[in-house]
Amino acid sequence: MKKYFILVVIYSVTQLYPQSAGNTGLSFLKFGFGARNTAMGDVGNSASNDLTALHYNPARLSITQNNEVIFTHNAWIQDVSSEMFGIKTFLFDLPFALGFNVTNISDIEVRQIPGEPISKFDANYFYGSLSTAYKFDDMFSAGATVKYLYEGLLNDESTGFGIDLGLFYQSPIKGLSLSAAVRNLGSMNELRNEATKLPSELRAGPAYNLNLDDYKIELVLAGEYQKYFDADDHLNFGIEILYDKLIAVRGGYQTNYEGRDMAAGFGLMWGNLKFDYSYIPFSLGIGSANLFSLGFKF
């Protein structure tokens, strides 16, 4: 049985995130939060301008002064689905955000020999997070997130905790900001014989916002350096063109992934209500990812 368990672990991890590298698990923590960010090459650390900052860089929660809710459905590759929910409010003049993620890999097949599977099972993952930020002045903010983590695979379960730390700096140059975050620091209990290692990472990069008032256009350019501590590094780039605060088109590019590089999407706004969509094509015949987000500010 031990041999079969190892086989299904390898299978489920590669299914969940085929282009990941290194010796970490819990790859669902690498999924982007919010269709806007993923359409822009997953540059949420540098460019998130709403509640989705709770996933990328909690310091950016201090940028906006609205209460918010958001829901994201992620139809990932190979029958992987992920649902994300967040809510933000203010207590003692500080932003506090709750985030939840439920990820499921369905119908993982167990085989001893080629042919029909012996059985099938689902792999389940979850995190719940609490984030806050403190704004020192009009230019500098810091934030932190604490996460409760769960993974269930076959008949085994494990729990643990993670921490994210973030910084945000609004430079004296109009429209230019700098952001940096360290994510997924922490540990898990043992899953059968060994604890799963979190995909800890560093992200840092700039974003530039340009308003072309004569044309009712807002332009966002963003980039960031992303380094997984036990894996490869990546460069992420994104662009957003927003017209009249009604419709946005977006594109992104990521380097050093075996299965993907481009992303695209759009957004629609009606007052405080926002709908976003992103499309991420994969090579190697493993399909594509589609993300839908619905957010509301009040």
C-alpha positions, 0 to 999 in steps of 0.5 A: 500500500505504501507504494500505491500511496507514493504513486498517487501523491506524485500524481496528484501533485503533478496534476495540481500544478504541472510546472512547479519545481522543487520539493514543496507541496500544497501547490494550490497556494500558488494559484492566483486570486482574482481574475484581474491579477491572473490576466495580468501575468499574476502580478498581484504583489505589484498591482492588486488594487482591491481585496485580492491583496490579501493573497499577494501582499497584505500591505496593499490592503491599506490602499483602498478605504472601502469595505469589500467582498469578492468571490473567484471561481478557478477552473484549473487544468485537469479537473482541478477546481478552486473556489476563493472568497474574501471579505474586508472591513475596518476595525480601529481604523485598520483594514482586516480581511478574511480569506478562504480557499477550497481546492479539489482534485476529483477522480484521482485513479489508483492503479496497481497495473495498467488497465482499469483503476482499482479505485478513485478518490478526491484530494482536498485542500483548504486555507483560511486566512486573516490579514491586516495592514498598518499605514505609517504615512501616505507613502509606506505601509506594512501588512501580515497574514496568518493562514490555517492550512489543511490537506486531505489525501486518500485516508490521510490528513494534515494541518498547519499554519503559514505567514505572509509579510508584505511592504508597500511604498508609494514613491514620490514619482506620481503613479509609481509604487513598489511592493514586496512580500514573503509568502507561505512561511510556516510548516505542516504536520506530518501527512502519514510519514512526512510533513508537506513543505510549504511553497515559500516565495519572495515577490518584489516589483514596481507598478506604474499607473498613468491617467490619460484624462483626455481619453478617459483611459487609465493605464497600469503597467506592472512587473515583479520578480518571483522566487520560490525558495526551493525552485526556479525564479520567474519574471511576471509582467502585466498591463491593464487598459481601463476605459471610462471606469467601465471596461478593462482589457488585460494581458500578461506574460510569465517567464520560466514556466514549462507549460505556460507563459501568456495570459489575457482577460477583461473586466466590466464595472457597474458602479461598485460591482465588478466582474473579471475574467482571465484565460490562461492557455497551457501547452503540452496538451493539458488544457487551459485555465479559466478564472471568474471573479465577482467583487463588490465595494461598499 
